[in-house]
Amino acid sequence: MPGPGAGTRFPWPPGCATGIGSLPGTDPGEAMRVVFGELPDLPHLAELPARGAGADLTGRTAGLLVDLPVETAPTGWRFAARPGRDLSRARGLLSADLDALEEIAGGYRGPLKIQVCGPWTLAATIELARSQDPALADPGAVADLTESLAEGTAAHVDQVRKRVPGAQLLLQLDEPALPRVLAGAVPTASGLNRLPVPEPADAEARLATVIQAAGAFPLVHCCGPAVPFGMITAVGAQAVSLDLGLLRRDEEDALAETVEAGLGILAGAVSATAPDTAGRGGARLPDPSVTARRVADLWRRMGWPAGPGAGRDAVAGQVVLTPACGLAGAPPGYARAALAHCREAARLLPELAEEG
């Protein structure tokens, strides 16, 4: 079997780690100092949802939409007739984050990851203006949302490039709702029915539209079960981010095909929530070697060759270690420790990958 990713060049160095996006706290400057301190090889733009509406996954990205204003609703976000205070707040919070990034990054040159909510999760979490149903209920609204998101995301990428001109940008599309959308499991407003599954061609086309418009190295993050690996590969993503703890044994073949297709793998190998220690001694993480070995063992179980050179090239170059999901719900100390743990485990991965 040929080595995975042969001839593929990834923007990150071997033995690399990064974060998913969200962190605890409300200070963007402090969050960016933590990110650049703990993840020097692949930092990311921190997200701080604890600041409230507009800093959450949906509201943050909705602020990027072009000519599709939004406002808060009792159940989250909905389309609005005109821009208002809620939209201004979302855009102001993102602007503050970009200010902090520009200040902390300084003369940084290297890979830098930014994150936006993907079109299908956005369509599942923004309500129609005249209905409490998600935009997902209206194919025309989904099409409009996708075009608006593609335009807004491209502008966002350009803005980040201007602020950190030495960075090579990676764009992560967060799609936690994608498996539910594809399974027809998103409820209507009443909760009594489920919204129809999109046509397969439409499902791929919407995701591909945003990827193609962005002009950055694209990856799709899906932290739920049943990651649609085939679809993610088909739409032109160059990497996929997943929670290894949710990967079933019967899904390993699909992951192996994704690896063989040359996609990068952002492997969520560390819990995003601190264990319950009942106030005794704080949260504990395993030794970094345990995490690194878990990833190397999965690689071998999928059938990739081990031994001098082969394991090192395959795993260390193609895999980035991350927490299993965002760290917004974790205590600050644990969040920082989890990022440091990913960094140390990733640096051990090349050596462990070569073990037969």
C-alpha positions in Angstrom: 0.0 0.0 0.0 1.5 3.4 -0.9 2.2 5.9 1.8 -0.7 8.3 2.4 -0.4 11.9 1.2 2.5 11.1 -1.1 3.5 14.4 -2.8 1.2 16.4 -0.6 2.6 19.5 1.1 0.8 20.8 4.2 1.2 24.3 5.5 2.1 23.0 9.0 5.5 21.5 10.1 5.7 17.9 11.1 4.9 17.1 14.8 2.4 20.0 15.0 -0.5 20.9 17.2 -3.3 23.5 17.2 -6.6 24.4 18.9 -10.1 24.0 17.5 -11.1 27.7 18.1 -12.9 28.5 21.3 -11.3 29.3 24.7 -12.7 30.3 28.1 -12.6 33.9 29.2 -13.5 37.3 27.8 -10.1 39.0 27.1 -9.0 38.5 23.5 -5.5 39.8 24.1 -4.9 37.2 26.9 -6.5 34.5 24.7 -4.1 35.3 21.8 -1.1 35.3 24.2 -2.0 31.8 25.3 -2.5 30.6 21.8 0.8 31.9 20.5 2.6 30.8 23.6 1.3 27.2 23.6 0.9 26.6 19.9 3.8 28.4 18.2 3.8 26.2 15.1 0.1 26.6 14.2 -1.7 29.3 16.2 -5.3 30.0 15.6 -7.7 33.0 16.0 -9.2 32.5 19.4 -13.0 32.6 19.9 -14.5 33.7 23.3 -18.2 32.8 23.4 -18.4 33.7 27.1 -18.8 37.3 26.0 -22.3 36.5 24.9 -24.5 36.9 21.8 -22.3 37.7 18.8 -19.3 35.8 20.1 -21.0 32.4 19.7 -20.4 30.2 16.7 -23.5 31.2 14.7 -23.6 34.9 15.6 -19.8 35.4 15.0 -20.1 34.1 11.5 -23.5 35.7 10.8 -21.7 39.0 11.3 -19.7 38.2 8.1 -22.8 37.7 5.9 -23.2 40.2 3.1 -26.6 41.8 2.6 -28.2 39.3 5.0 -28.6 41.0 8.3 -29.4 39.0 11.5 -30.7 39.7 15.0 -31.1 37.7 18.1 -34.3 35.7 18.8 -35.5 33.8 21.9 -34.1 30.6 20.4 -30.8 32.1 19.0 -30.5 34.0 15.7 -32.8 34.9 12.8 -32.7 36.9 9.6 -33.7 40.5 10.0 -35.2 43.2 7.8 -32.3 45.6 8.4 -29.0 45.7 10.3 -29.4 46.5 14.0 -27.7 46.5 17.3 -27.2 42.7 17.5 -25.3 42.6 14.2 -23.2 45.7 15.2 -22.2 43.9 18.4 -21.2 40.7 16.6 -19.0 42.7 14.2 -17.5 44.7 17.0 -16.5 41.6 18.9 -14.8 40.1 15.9 -13.0 43.4 15.2 -11.7 43.3 18.8 -10.4 39.8 18.2 -8.6 40.8 15.0 -7.1 43.8 16.8 -5.7 41.4 19.4 -4.4 39.0 16.8 -2.6 41.8 14.9 -1.0 43.0 18.2 0.1 39.6 19.5 1.1 38.2 16.1 3.5 41.0 15.4 5.9 39.9 12.6 4.7 36.3 12.7 5.4 34.3 9.6 3.9 30.9 9.3 0.6 29.0 9.2 -2.3 30.6 11.0 -5.8 29.1 11.3 -9.1 31.0 11.4 -12.5 29.6 11.8 -16.0 30.3 10.5 -19.3 28.4 10.8 -20.0 26.3 7.7 -23.1 26.9 5.5 -25.0 23.8 6.7 -24.6 24.4 10.4 -25.4 28.1 9.8 -28.6 27.1 7.9 -29.5 24.8 10.7 -29.1 27.5 13.4 -30.4 30.7 11.9 -34.2 31.1 11.7 -36.1 32.4 8.7 -37.4 36.0 9.2 -41.1 35.1 8.9 -40.9 31.7 10.5 -39.3 30.0 13.5 -38.1 27.2 11.2 -34.4 27.1 10.5 -33.2 28.5 7.1 -32.6 24.8 6.2 -36.3 24.5 5.6 -36.1 26.8 2.5 -33.7 25.7 -0.2 -33.7 29.2 -1.7 -32.7 30.7 1.6 -29.9 28.1 1.9 -28.6 29.2 -1.6 -28.7 32.9 -0.6 -27.1 32.2 2.7 -24.3 30.2 1.0 -23.5 32.9 -1.5 -23.5 35.6 1.2 -21.3 33.5 3.4 -18.8 32.8 0.6 -18.5 36.5 -0.1 -18.2 37.4 3.5 -15.7 34.7 4.2 -13.5 35.8 1.3 -13.5 39.4 2.7 -12.7 38.0 6.2 -9.7 36.1 4.9 -8.5 39.2 3.1 -8.8 41.2 6.3 -6.7 38.7 8.3 -4.1 38.7 5.6 -3.8 42.5 5.8 -3.4 42.3 9.6 -0.9 39.4 9.6 0.8 39.7 6.1 3.4 37.0 6.9 0.8 34.3 7.7 -0.2 31.4 5.5 -3.9 31.1 6.2 -5.9 28.0 6.9 -9.7 28.3 6.9 -11.6 25.9 9.1 -15.3 25.5 8.4 -17.0 24.4 11.6 -19.8 22.0 10.7 -21.0 20.3 13.9 -24.5 20.0 12.6 -23.5 18.5 9.2 -24.2 14.8 10.2 -27.6 15.7 11.5 -28.4 17.7 8.3 -27.4 14.8 6.1 -29.4 12.3 8.3 -32.6 14.4 8.2 -32.4 14.9 12.0 -32.8 18.7 12.3 -36.2 19.4 13.8 -38.8 21.9 12.6 -39.8 24.8 14.9 -42.5 22.8 16.5 -40.2 19.8 17.1 -42.9 17.5 15.7 -41.2 16.9 12.4 -37.8 16.8 10.8 -36.5 18.9 7.9 -35.9 17.1 4.6 -32.4 15.9 3.7 -30.8 18.1 1.1 -30.2 16.7 -2.4 -26.6 15.1 -2.4 -25.5 17.4 -5.2 -26.8 20.5 -3.3 -25.2 19.3 0.0 -21.8 19.2 -1.7 -22.2 22.3 -3.8 -23.0 24.6 -0.9 -19.9 23.5 1.1 -17.7 23.7 -2.1 -18.9 27.2 -2.9 -17.5 28.6 0.4 -14.3 26.6 0.1 -13.6 27.8 -3.4 -14.3 31.4 -2.6 -12.2 31.6 0.5 -8.7 31.5 -1.1 -7.1 29.8 1.9 -6.1 26.2 2.8 -9.5 24.7 3.5 -10.4 22.2 6.2 -13.7 21.1 7.7 -14.2 20.5 11.4 -16.9 18.1 12.4 -16.8 17.2 16.1 -20.0 15.0 16.1 -20.3 11.3 15.3 -20.7 10.0 11.8 -18.3 12.4 10.1 -19.1 12.4 6.3 -15.5 11.8 5.2 -16.5 11.1 1.6 -18.4 14.3 1.2 -15.6 16.4 2.8 -13.1 14.9 0.4 -15.4 15.5 -2.6 -16.0 19.2 -1.9 -12.3 20.1 -2.1 -11.3 20.3 1.5 -7.6 19.6 2.1 -8.0 18.5 5.7 -10.6 17.2 8.1 -10.8 17.8 11.8 -12.5 15.2 14.1 -12.9 13.9 17.6 -11.1 10.6 17.8 -13.2 9.7 20.9 -16.3 9.6 18.7 -14.7 7.6 15.9 -16.2 4.1 15.7 -14.2 1.1 14.6 -16.5 0.7 11.6 -15.6 4.2 10.5 -11.9 3.6 10.5 -12.0 2.4 6.8 -13.6 5.7 5.8 -10.9 7.7 7.7 -8.2 5.5 6.1 -9.6 6.4 2.6 -9.5 10.1 3.5 -5.9 9.7 4.6 -5.0 7.8 1.4 -6.6 10.6 -0.6 -4.0 12.9 0.9 -6.1 15.0 3.2 -4.5 16.3 6.4 -6.0 15.0 9.7 -6.6 17.3 12.7 -7.0 14.6 15.3 -8.9 15.6 18.4 -7.1 13.4 20.9 -7.5 15.3 24.2 -10.7 15.9 26.1 -12.1 19.4 25.8 -13.6 19.3 29.3 -11.7 18.9 32.5 -12.4 15.7 34.4 -14.6 16.0 37.5 -12.1 16.1 40.4 -14.6 17.4 43.1 -12.1 20.0 44.0 -9.3 17.5 44.8 -6.1 18.3 43.1 -7.4 19.8 39.9 -7.7 18.3 36.4 -5.3 15.7 35.3 -4.1 14.9 31.8 -2.3 11.7 30.8 1.4 11.8 29.9 1.8 13.2 26.4 3.3 9.9 25.2 0.0 8.2 25.9 -1.8 10.5 23.6 0.8 10.3 20.9 0.8 6.5 21.1 -3.0 6.4 20.7 -2.7 8.3 17.4 0.2 6.2 16.2 -1.7 2.9 17.1 -4.7 4.1 15.1 -2.5 4.9 12.2 -1.1 1.3 12.2 -4.5 -0.2 12.8 -5.7 1.5 9.6 -3.0 -0.4 7.7 -0.3 2.2 7.1 3.3 1.0 7.2 5.4 1.5 10.2 9.2 1.4 10.5 12.0 3.8 9.7 10.8 6.7 7.5 7.4 5.4 6.6 5.7 6.1 9.9 7.4 9.3 10.5 6.5 10.7 7.1 2.9 9.6 7.2 1.9 10.4 10.7 4.0 13.4 11.7 3.5 15.3 8.4 -0.1 14.6 7.8 -1.6 14.7 11.4 -2.0 17.7 13.6 -3.0 17.0 17.2 -5.8 19.1 18.8 -8.3 19.0 21.6 -11.4 17.0 20.8 -13.5 20.2 20.5 -13.4 23.8 21.5 -12.3 24.6 25.1 -14.8 27.3 25.9 -16.4 25.3 28.7 -13.2 24.3 30.4 -11.5 26.1 33.3 -8.7 28.4 32.0 -6.0 26.4 33.6 -7.2 23.2 32.0 -7.6 24.9 28.6 -4.0 26.1 28.7 -2.8 22.7 29.9 -4.7 20.9 27.1 -3.1 23.0 24.4 0.4 22.4 25.9 -0.4 18.7 26.1 -1.3 18.6 22.4 1.9 20.4 21.6 4.1 18.0 23.6 2.3 14.9 22.3 2.6 16.1 18.7 6.4 16.5 19.2 6.6 12.8 20.3 4.5 11.5 17.4 7.4 11.2 14.8 9.4 9.0 17.1 6.4 6.8 18.1 5.3 6.5 14.5 8.5 4.8 13.6 8.1 2.0 16.1 7.2 -1.3 14.5 
